[in-house]
Every structure is written in C-alpha cells, then in structure tokens.
Amino acid sequence: MRKRSALIALLATGALVAAVGCSVEKRSDQAGSGDAANCGSGKEFLIGMSQANNAEPYRQVMNNDVETAAKAVPGFKVVVADAAQDNSKQVADVENFLTQKINLLIISPNEAKPLTAVVKRAYDQGIPVIVLDRKVEGEGYTAFIGGDNVAIGRAAGEYYAKTLLPQGGKVIEIAGLPGATPAAERAKGFREGIASNPKIEIVASQPGDWLREKGQSVADALLKAHPDVAAIYAHNDPMAEGAYLAAKAAGVETKIKFTGIDALPVPSGGIKAVDQGRLAATFQYATGGREAVDLAKRLLVDCAKDVPRSTTLDTMQITKENAAEAYARLGGA
C-alpha cells in the first residue's frame, strides 16, 4: 500500500485515483467472525485459497501476493485450489477445504451466483470468509476486498471520450466472463464514461472470458465484421493483447487503439504493453492479495472483533507518459 500511495502522489501525469478504504464495520456477534478461543499468536492456521482460474496471469500474481504475504506471518499456511474456470469444481474445492478444517477461507469466485451458497455455508460454520476481487450474492461472508470496477470502467470511458477518441469513433468491447461481477461492472462504467461524447459508438460486444487466446479469436471475427473501428476496449490486459495480435495479423494494428485493465507490474503485464506501444492505456486493478492476508492476520492472530466489511482498492490510469515510472514503483523487475 505504501508503494501504491507513493506512486499516486508522484505520478501526476495521467493518474486517476479511485475511492479507497470504503468500509463498513461488521458486528462481532455475526457468523464468520472467528472463534476467540481459537485465535491468537503462537498458533498454526490453515488458510484455504480458492482461485477462479490460475490460467489468468492476474490470478497468478494474486496467488503470489497471498503466498508471499502469508510467509511473513508466523503460523500461516496457505493451500491454493484452482477451479480452472469451473463453478462446480470451485464449489467442490471449498467443500474440500471445509473437510480439512481450514481456519479461514479466501475466495475469488469464478461467478457470483453459483458460489454464493457454499461461501455462506463456510461463513455459517463460523469460518471467516474473505471474498477477493469478485463478489458473491447476499451477505454470507466476513469481508470483501477489491477494486471499484464501475469506477474503473467509467475512468476508461472518460479516457475514450476526452483523450483517446475526442472526435468520436466506433468501438469494439471484449468483455470478461459472463456471470462474473467485474465484467458487468466494467461494461456499465464504460458506458457511463463515454456518455459525454455521443460520437462514440459501441458497435459490438462479446465475451473473451478474460483469456488472451479467446480475446484474439473474438477480435479477429469482430474486426472482419467491423473493419472501420477506431478502438478496442478490453476488460483486461490479456484480452487487449489478444485483440492487438488479431489486428496485427490483419495488418491494421496501427489504425486501431487498444486499452485494457489490470496493469500488472510484471514483464508480460499491461504496463509493459503500454510502455512498448501495443496498448494506449491500462487501468490498475490491484489483486488485493496482500490486503487479504493482512485482514486474515487481524482476524486469526490479533483476534479482532470488528473488521472492515468492504475495502475498495486504489486504481490509476497508466499511459505512455507514466508507464515506466509506474512499473518501477509498483515493484516491477
């Protein structure tokens, strides 16, 4: 968080800061707040991490953030289960964690509705549940940590309206996985953001399921159907990169602008893609992995009774002007 705060302060060019620390205190008498008799320092704690799909680079970084942060907490052991974008498998993974008597569950749901019941089951059993990145329905969890996807989508839309396509133009949207809350929220926010420029038209929107390969195949088909598009808005950086590859194969990559979301500070991430000129911009979507472990420590080691019900993570707009600085200060090597 210190790195992120420093970056926001220093990167004046193209920086966009979203709401942060929006939280609601949760009552200690609710389920899923943990058992005071089983918390405290000097104890061993098993944390189950249920991941939606390890094949996505963003989720690999999230897992690394969780595991790295957990290593710094004495007594913490993290076991990661990969749902491989399969709702039924993710339900089974959580059920398996429950049989292992985990002390806390961290879950990034593949889709909201199919995972709601099993998450609530863990919560009702008194197991603290931290929902990370993607939401579930209802109130059956201890805390949610993630970015404001509507705000991020709106920021992308405003960037299109004011900077990328001020004169207007046709746009293709490559959306995330249907049923995943970030996909719906990023689509909603984007439409709000471009509303100020009626000359921008979304001519097609299809899901790429967060994957580079599917983003490329979707873009290939849509570019053939709409050869006069000015830009492609992808719900994450891998799909934006896939769209760029499709355009390059068609020989039109210099005629189209590409944007994504995530801005991972890794060599294959969106910040480097912006710096190297493939993407016009990306928007930071922090993994929340370290924040999840910090909250787990408060619950399990510090025996906290009240924790933030919801934590909204920072974001920023990254363009060519601030990409190199952003990469360095966010810990990229």
C-alpha positions as CSV (number, residue, x, y, z in Angstrom):
1,M,0.0,0.0,0.0
2,R,2.9,2.4,0.7
3,K,4.2,1.8,-2.8
4,R,0.8,2.5,-4.3
5,S,0.3,5.6,-2.3
6,A,3.7,7.0,-3.2
7,L,3.0,6.3,-6.9
8,I,-0.2,8.1,-6.8
9,A,1.4,11.1,-5.2
10,L,4.3,11.2,-7.7
11,L,2.7,10.3,-11.0
12,A,0.7,13.5,-11.7
13,T,0.6,12.8,-15.5
14,G,-2.4,10.6,-16.4
15,A,-3.0,9.5,-12.8
16,L,-6.5,8.6,-11.7
17,V,-7.2,7.8,-8.1
18,A,-10.4,5.9,-7.2
19,A,-12.2,5.8,-3.9
20,V,-10.1,3.9,-1.3
21,G,-10.8,2.4,2.1
22,C,-14.6,2.5,1.8
23,S,-15.6,0.2,4.6
24,V,-18.5,-0.7,6.9
25,E,-17.8,-2.2,10.3
26,K,-19.2,-5.7,10.9
27,R,-20.7,-6.8,14.1
28,S,-18.7,-9.3,16.1
29,D,-21.7,-11.3,17.0
30,Q,-22.3,-12.5,13.4
31,A,-21.3,-15.8,11.9
32,G,-17.9,-16.0,10.2
33,S,-16.1,-13.6,12.7
34,G,-14.0,-16.4,14.1
35,D,-13.8,-18.0,17.5
36,A,-11.8,-16.0,20.0
37,A,-10.8,-19.3,21.8
38,N,-9.0,-20.4,18.6
39,C,-7.2,-17.2,17.7
40,G,-4.0,-15.7,19.0
41,S,-0.3,-15.6,18.4
42,G,1.9,-18.7,18.5
43,K,-0.7,-20.9,16.8
44,E,-0.9,-22.6,13.5
45,F,-3.6,-21.6,11.0
46,L,-4.6,-23.2,7.8
47,I,-5.9,-20.8,5.1
48,G,-7.7,-22.1,2.1
49,M,-7.3,-20.0,-1.0
50,S,-10.0,-20.9,-3.7
51,Q,-8.9,-19.3,-7.0
52,A,-11.2,-18.9,-10.0
53,N,-8.6,-19.7,-12.7
54,N,-4.9,-20.0,-12.4
55,A,-4.5,-19.7,-16.2
56,E,-5.1,-16.0,-16.0
57,P,-1.9,-14.0,-15.4
58,Y,-3.8,-11.7,-13.0
59,R,-4.7,-14.7,-10.8
60,Q,-1.1,-16.0,-10.8
61,V,0.0,-12.7,-9.4
62,M,-2.8,-12.7,-6.9
63,N,-1.8,-16.1,-5.7
64,N,1.9,-15.0,-5.4
65,D,0.8,-11.9,-3.4
66,V,-1.2,-14.1,-1.0
67,E,1.5,-16.7,-0.6
68,T,4.3,-14.1,-0.2
69,A,2.4,-12.1,2.4
70,A,1.4,-15.3,4.3
71,K,5.1,-16.4,4.6
72,A,5.7,-13.2,6.7
73,V,3.1,-14.3,9.3
74,P,4.3,-16.9,11.7
75,G,1.9,-19.9,11.8
76,F,0.2,-19.2,8.5
77,K,-0.1,-22.0,5.9
78,V,-1.9,-21.3,2.6
79,V,-3.3,-24.0,0.4
80,V,-4.4,-22.9,-3.1
81,A,-7.0,-24.7,-5.1
82,D,-7.5,-23.9,-8.8
83,A,-11.1,-24.0,-10.1
84,A,-9.9,-23.7,-13.7
85,Q,-12.9,-21.5,-14.5
86,D,-15.3,-24.3,-13.5
87,N,-18.0,-23.4,-11.0
88,S,-18.7,-26.9,-9.9
89,K,-15.0,-27.6,-9.2
90,Q,-14.8,-24.4,-7.2
91,V,-17.7,-25.5,-5.1
92,A,-16.1,-28.8,-4.6
93,D,-12.8,-27.1,-3.7
94,V,-14.4,-25.1,-0.9
95,E,-16.2,-28.2,0.4
96,N,-12.9,-30.0,0.5
97,F,-11.4,-27.1,2.4
98,L,-14.2,-27.4,5.0
99,T,-13.4,-31.1,5.5
100,Q,-9.7,-30.1,6.0
101,K,-10.9,-27.8,8.9
102,I,-9.4,-24.6,7.5
103,N,-9.3,-21.7,9.8
104,L,-10.1,-19.1,7.2
105,L,-11.3,-19.0,3.5
106,I,-10.1,-16.6,0.9
107,I,-12.0,-17.0,-2.3
108,S,-12.1,-15.2,-5.7
109,P,-15.3,-16.6,-7.2
110,N,-15.4,-17.7,-10.8
111,E,-19.0,-16.5,-11.0
112,A,-21.2,-14.9,-8.2
113,K,-24.4,-16.9,-8.1
114,P,-23.0,-20.5,-8.3
115,L,-20.6,-19.8,-5.5
116,T,-22.9,-18.0,-3.1
117,A,-24.3,-21.0,-1.3
118,V,-21.0,-22.7,-0.5
119,V,-19.4,-19.5,0.7
120,K,-22.4,-18.9,3.0
121,R,-22.0,-22.5,4.3
122,A,-18.4,-21.8,5.3
123,Y,-19.4,-18.5,6.9
124,D,-22.3,-20.0,8.8
125,Q,-19.9,-22.6,10.2
126,G,-18.0,-19.8,11.9
127,I,-15.1,-19.7,9.4
128,P,-14.1,-16.2,8.5
129,V,-14.5,-15.7,4.7
130,I,-12.7,-13.0,2.7
131,V,-14.1,-12.6,-0.7
132,L,-11.5,-11.2,-3.0
133,D,-11.8,-9.4,-6.4
134,R,-15.2,-10.9,-7.5
135,K,-18.3,-10.8,-5.4
136,V,-20.9,-13.3,-4.3
137,E,-24.6,-12.6,-3.7
138,G,-26.1,-11.9,-0.3
139,E,-24.3,-11.1,2.9
140,G,-22.9,-14.5,3.8
141,Y,-19.2,-13.6,4.1
142,T,-16.9,-11.7,6.5
143,A,-15.3,-9.1,4.2
144,F,-14.9,-8.1,0.6
145,I,-11.7,-6.7,-0.8
146,G,-11.5,-5.5,-4.4
147,G,-11.4,-2.6,-6.8
148,D,-14.4,-0.5,-7.8
149,N,-15.0,-1.9,-11.2
150,V,-17.7,0.5,-12.1
151,A,-15.3,3.4,-11.4
152,I,-12.5,1.7,-13.3
153,G,-14.8,1.2,-16.3
154,R,-16.1,4.8,-16.0
155,A,-12.5,6.1,-16.0
156,A,-11.7,4.1,-19.1
157,G,-14.8,5.5,-20.8
158,E,-13.9,9.1,-19.8
159,Y,-10.4,8.5,-21.3
160,Y,-12.0,7.5,-24.5
161,A,-14.4,10.4,-24.5
162,K,-11.9,13.1,-23.7
163,T,-8.5,11.8,-24.9
164,L,-8.4,8.7,-27.0
165,L,-11.4,9.4,-29.3
166,P,-12.4,13.0,-28.7
167,Q,-13.7,13.2,-32.3
168,G,-15.7,10.0,-31.8
169,G,-15.4,6.7,-33.5
170,K,-16.6,3.1,-33.4
171,V,-15.5,0.8,-30.6
172,I,-15.5,-2.9,-30.1
173,E,-15.8,-4.2,-26.5
174,I,-14.3,-7.5,-25.5
175,A,-15.9,-8.4,-22.2
176,G,-14.9,-10.7,-19.4
177,L,-16.6,-13.9,-18.3
178,P,-20.4,-13.6,-18.3
179,G,-21.7,-14.0,-14.7
180,A,-18.5,-12.5,-13.2
181,T,-19.3,-9.3,-11.4
182,P,-16.3,-7.3,-12.8
183,A,-17.4,-7.9,-16.3
184,A,-20.9,-6.4,-15.8
185,E,-19.5,-3.6,-13.7
186,R,-16.7,-2.7,-16.2
187,A,-19.2,-2.6,-19.0
188,K,-21.6,-0.4,-17.0
189,G,-18.9,2.0,-16.0
190,F,-17.5,2.3,-19.5
191,R,-20.9,3.2,-20.9
192,E,-21.3,5.9,-18.2
193,G,-17.9,7.3,-19.1
194,I,-18.4,7.6,-22.8
195,A,-21.9,9.1,-22.4
196,S,-20.4,12.6,-22.5
197,N,-19.3,12.0,-26.1
198,P,-22.2,10.9,-28.3
199,K,-19.9,10.5,-31.3
200,I,-18.5,7.3,-29.7
201,E,-20.5,4.2,-30.7
202,I,-20.0,0.6,-29.3
203,V,-20.7,-1.4,-32.4
204,A,-20.1,-4.9,-30.9
205,S,-19.6,-6.5,-27.5
206,Q,-18.6,-10.2,-27.0
207,P,-17.0,-12.0,-24.1
208,G,-13.4,-13.1,-24.2
209,D,-13.7,-14.9,-20.8
210,W,-10.6,-13.0,-19.5
211,L,-8.3,-15.1,-21.8
212,R,-5.7,-13.8,-24.3
213,E,-6.5,-16.6,-26.8
214,K,-10.2,-16.1,-26.8
215,G,-9.8,-12.4,-26.9
216,Q,-7.7,-12.8,-30.0
217,S,-10.3,-15.1,-31.7
218,V,-13.2,-12.8,-30.8
219,A,-11.3,-9.7,-32.0
220,D,-10.4,-11.5,-35.3
221,A,-14.1,-12.2,-36.0
222,L,-15.3,-8.7,-34.9
223,L,-12.7,-6.9,-36.9
224,K,-13.8,-8.7,-40.0
225,A,-17.4,-7.6,-39.3
226,H,-16.4,-4.1,-38.4
227,P,-13.3,-3.1,-40.3
228,D,-13.8,0.6,-39.6
229,V,-13.5,0.5,-35.8
230,A,-11.3,3.1,-34.1
231,A,-10.6,1.3,-30.8
232,I,-11.0,-1.9,-28.8
233,Y,-11.9,-1.7,-25.1
234,A,-11.0,-5.0,-23.4
235,H,-12.0,-5.8,-19.8
236,N,-8.4,-7.0,-19.1
237,D,-4.9,-6.6,-20.5
238,P,-4.5,-10.2,-21.8
239,M,-7.7,-9.8,-24.0
240,A,-6.4,-6.4,-25.1
241,E,-3.1,-8.0,-26.1
242,G,-5.0,-10.8,-27.9
243,A,-7.0,-8.1,-29.8
244,Y,-3.8,-6.4,-30.8
245,L,-2.4,-9.7,-32.2
246,A,-5.6,-10.2,-34.2
247,A,-5.3,-6.7,-35.6
248,K,-1.6,-7.2,-36.4
249,A,-2.4,-10.4,-38.3
250,A,-4.9,-8.4,-40.3
251,G,-2.4,-5.6,-40.9
252,V,-4.4,-2.9,-39.1
253,E,-2.8,-2.7,-35.7
254,T,-1.5,0.9,-36.4
255,K,-5.1,2.1,-37.3
256,I,-6.7,1.0,-34.0
257,K,-6.2,1.9,-30.4
258,F,-6.3,-0.7,-27.7
259,T,-6.9,-0.4,-23.9
260,G,-7.1,-2.9,-21.1
261,I,-7.4,-3.2,-17.3
262,D,-5.1,-4.8,-14.7
263,A,-1.7,-3.1,-15.1
264,L,0.3,-5.9,-13.5
265,P,3.9,-4.9,-12.8
266,V,5.3,-8.0,-14.5
267,P,7.2,-8.4,-17.8
268,S,4.1,-9.8,-19.5
269,G,1.7,-7.4,-17.9
270,G,-0.3,-4.4,-19.2
271,I,2.2,-1.7,-18.0
272,K,4.9,-3.1,-20.3
273,A,2.4,-3.4,-23.1
274,V,1.6,0.3,-22.7
275,D,5.3,1.3,-22.4
276,Q,6.1,-0.7,-25.6
277,G,3.3,0.8,-27.5
278,R,0.8,-2.1,-28.0
279,L,-1.8,-0.6,-25.6
280,A,-2.7,3.1,-25.4
281,A,-3.6,2.8,-21.8
282,T,-4.4,0.4,-19.0
283,F,-6.1,0.9,-15.6
284,Q,-4.7,-0.6,-12.4
285,Y,-6.7,-3.3,-10.8
286,A,-4.8,-4.3,-7.7
287,T,-5.0,-8.0,-6.7
288,G,-5.8,-7.4,-3.0
289,G,-3.8,-10.5,-2.1
290,R,-1.6,-8.7,0.5
291,E,-4.6,-6.9,1.9
292,A,-6.4,-10.2,2.3
293,V,-3.6,-11.7,4.3
294,D,-3.3,-8.5,6.5
295,L,-7.0,-8.9,7.3
296,A,-6.6,-12.6,8.0
297,K,-3.9,-11.7,10.5
298,R,-6.2,-9.3,12.2
299,L,-8.9,-12.0,12.5
300,L,-6.7,-15.0,13.4
301,V,-3.7,-13.6,15.2
302,D,-4.9,-10.3,16.6
303,C,-8.4,-11.7,17.4
304,A,-10.1,-8.6,16.0
305,K,-13.8,-8.5,16.6
306,D,-14.6,-5.8,14.1
307,V,-13.0,-5.6,10.6
308,P,-13.9,-3.5,7.6
309,R,-16.9,-5.1,5.8
310,S,-15.7,-3.8,2.4
311,T,-12.3,-2.4,1.3
312,T,-12.0,-0.6,-2.1
313,L,-8.5,-0.6,-3.5
314,D,-6.8,2.2,-5.4
315,T,-6.6,2.5,-9.2
316,M,-4.8,4.7,-11.6
317,Q,-4.7,5.4,-15.3
318,I,-1.4,4.4,-16.9
319,T,-0.4,5.7,-20.3
320,K,2.9,6.0,-22.2
321,E,3.7,9.1,-20.1
322,N,3.8,7.4,-16.8
323,A,4.2,3.7,-17.6
324,A,7.9,3.3,-16.9
325,E,7.6,5.2,-13.5
326,A,4.5,3.1,-12.6
327,Y,6.2,-0.1,-13.4
328,A,9.2,0.7,-11.2
329,R,7.3,2.0,-8.3
330,L,4.8,-0.9,-8.2
331,G,7.6,-3.3,-7.8
332,G,8.2,-4.5,-11.4
333,A,11.5,-6.1,-12.1
